[in-house]
Structures are given as structure tokens and as C-alpha cells.
Amino acid sequence: QSVLTQPPSASGTPGQRVTISCSGSKSNIGSDDVFWYQQLPGTAPKLLIYKNDQRPSGVPDRFSGSKSGTSASLAISGLRSEDEADYYCAAWDDSRSVNYVFGGGTKLTVL
Amino acid sequence: QITLKESGPTLVKPTQTLTLTCTFSGFSLTTSGVAVGWIRQPPGKALEWLGLIYWDGDKRYNPSLWSRLTITKVTSKNQIVLSLTNMDPVDTATYYCVHGVSGTLDNWGQGTLVTVSS
């Protein structure tokens, strides 16, 4: 099982706001930055949020990230059909040695 | 524009060694703070970080794979090479090459599916 914990699924209707949670521990989210990736069906993951709340150029401001303690969240506002994808959180972990850990992924369905 | 592309066998037999090459462009692996590495994804499953090699030659490996994994760089060819020994069917996955800078893994290759089967 994954080091970071995400809900396996989430859903919403077009225009809604949805949030995806990511829970970790002191050795990862609690001590370092969180990253979010979007994986559209059949494609490679794409960086969506870096360093907790920063958006790479080209990512719409409908996507936002936040972190508090050992948990993080990804929010998507104004949900669109093209947002249907798998979303993964990630963080650096220093519990054994330097290691980049992922959540199990959340499949977002736009109803 | 940063691009990365993975190449190598699509099928390997159990106990064999997998060798994959990542050829990249749009950046230099001699620039301070830059790293290139590997992430894999078994069919229908989550992502798993394998390891990174940094601009200064430093390497970081997933602790669960460190005894089987080696990542090397060929700076003159803008390539890194993954070697994973003693392959098993559970190693069947899409293998992605990734670019990193200052701790952010930001650009991914398209991935290559490797199947382990006799």
C-alpha cells in the first residue's frame, strides 16, 4: 500500500468544486513540500501543483493546493469534463533515506 | 522545451536484467540542481518512484529496490540508463523518465511498457 493516503474515488458535476485529500506523516508531508499530478487516461502524469500551492505555467487557476500539518488537499473549482482523470499526491520522505513517495491515486469522475 | 524519451525492450524474461535508456533534450544534466530519474506504474496501479541521478553524480534510490537498481548518466549523449536486475513479473509496469529541478519532478517522458514473462 501507498505511504500517502488518498480516497480512491471522487466525483462532481460540471461547475462544482471538489477536493481531494492526501494524508501523510511527519517524515513526509509534515516536513517537506507536497506535489500533485494529473494523469489523463492513457497518458503520462503531468505536474499540476508543486511546493504545496504553486501552479506551473499553463495550469488553470481552477486548480489549487494547500497543506496543513501532515495533510494536504487539492481543490478543483468550476469542474469540467476534461478534468476527469487520476490525481496523485507526492512528497519527499526522509524516514529511511531520501525517498519520493506517492499516494494511491484518486479517480475523479465528472458526472 | 524539455523532452524525455524512454527506450528499451518491451519484454524481458524472469531473472533477466532490464536496461532502459532515457534520452533527453532542452536542458543539461550538468546544471546545478538538475536531476533525472525513473518512476514506474504497474497496469492499473499507483506510481512508484525508483530513483534519481543528480547533476553532480549523486544518486538516490528507492530503499525497497536499492539492491537491484543502478542509474548511470552518459552526459555526452544527454542520456541516463536504468539497470534493474533479477526481473520478476511484479516488475511489469510502464517506466517513465522524469526531469527534476530543486526537488520538483516536473517533466515526464511518455513512458514505455515493460512486460516480464517467460
HADDOCK unambig.tbl for C-alpha pairs under 7 A between the chains (distance, minus, plus):
assign (segid A and resid 44 and name CA) (segid B and resid 108 and name CA) 6.81 0.50 0.50
assign (segid A and resid 44 and name CA) (segid B and resid 110 and name CA) 5.54 0.50 0.50
assign (segid A and resid 44 and name CA) (segid B and resid 111 and name CA) 6.68 0.50 0.50
assign (segid A and resid 47 and name CA) (segid B and resid 106 and name CA) 5.57 0.50 0.50
assign (segid A and resid 50 and name CA) (segid B and resid 104 and name CA) 6.76 0.50 0.50
assign (segid A and resid 98 and name CA) (segid B and resid 60 and name CA) 6.66 0.50 0.50
assign (segid A and resid 99 and name CA) (segid B and resid 62 and name CA) 5.74 0.50 0.50
assign (segid A and resid 100 and name CA) (segid B and resid 49 and name CA) 5.93 0.50 0.50
assign (segid A and resid 101 and name CA) (segid B and resid 49 and name CA) 6.68 0.50 0.50
assign (segid A and resid 102 and name CA) (segid B and resid 47 and name CA) 6.45 0.50 0.50
assign (segid A and resid 102 and name CA) (segid B and resid 48 and name CA) 6.75 0.50 0.50
assign (segid A and resid 104 and name CA) (segid B and resid 46 and name CA) 5.23 0.50 0.50
assign (segid A and resid 105 and name CA) (segid B and resid 46 and name CA) 6.20 0.50 0.50
